[in-house]
Amino acid sequence: MSASTDAAGESTKKPASKSKYDYSKGPAPLNINLAWCKACNICIALCPQQVFEPDKDGKPEMARVENCTQCTICWIHCPDFAIISNYK
């Protein structure tokens, strides 16, 4: 959460961004084709919500599924086209 100051000089907190999708009732937000992935970790580095963590082989796994906002950064920048959305 980030803090800012209002007109009175008091600190106010902004709520963390929430996903507009409810992933609890359907498929995961993204599919990662691990056969195509070369573990470059671009998706891990660029994800603004820190959805990914590297697995034992260095390939991404979705550690925080509920944080995914479908911003498209991971699958647009994936050089191997290994990430696709289940919702877009």
Residue pairs with C-beta under 8 A, 6 or more apart in sequence:
1 13
1 14
1 15
1 16
2 13
2 14
3 11
3 12
3 13
3 14
4 11
4 12
4 14
5 11
5 12
6 12
17 49
17 69
18 69
19 29
19 66
19 67
19 68
19 69
19 70
20 69
20 70
21 29
21 68
21 70
21 87
23 29
23 65
23 66
23 68
26 86
27 86
28 62
28 65
28 86
29 62
29 65
29 68
29 70
29 85
29 86
29 87
30 51
30 62
30 68
30 74
30 75
30 83
30 84
30 85
30 86
31 83
31 84
31 85
31 86
32 59
32 60
32 61
32 62
32 82
32 83
33 82
33 83
33 84
34 59
34 82
36 80
36 81
36 82
37 59
37 60
37 78
37 80
37 82
38 79
38 80
39 54
39 57
39 58
39 59
39 60
40 79
40 80
41 54
41 58
41 60
42 74
42 77
42 78
42 79
43 52
43 60
43 73
43 74
43 75
43 77
43 78
43 83
44 52
44 53
44 54
44 60
46 73
46 74
46 77
47 73
47 74
48 69
48 71
48 73
49 64
49 67
49 68
49 69
49 71
50 63
50 64
50 67
51 62
51 63
51 64
51 65
51 67
51 68
51 74
52 60
52 61
52 62
52 63
52 74
53 60
53 61
53 63
54 60
54 61
55 61
60 74
60 83
62 68
70 85
70 87
70 88
72 85
72 88
74 83
75 81
75 83
75 84
75 85
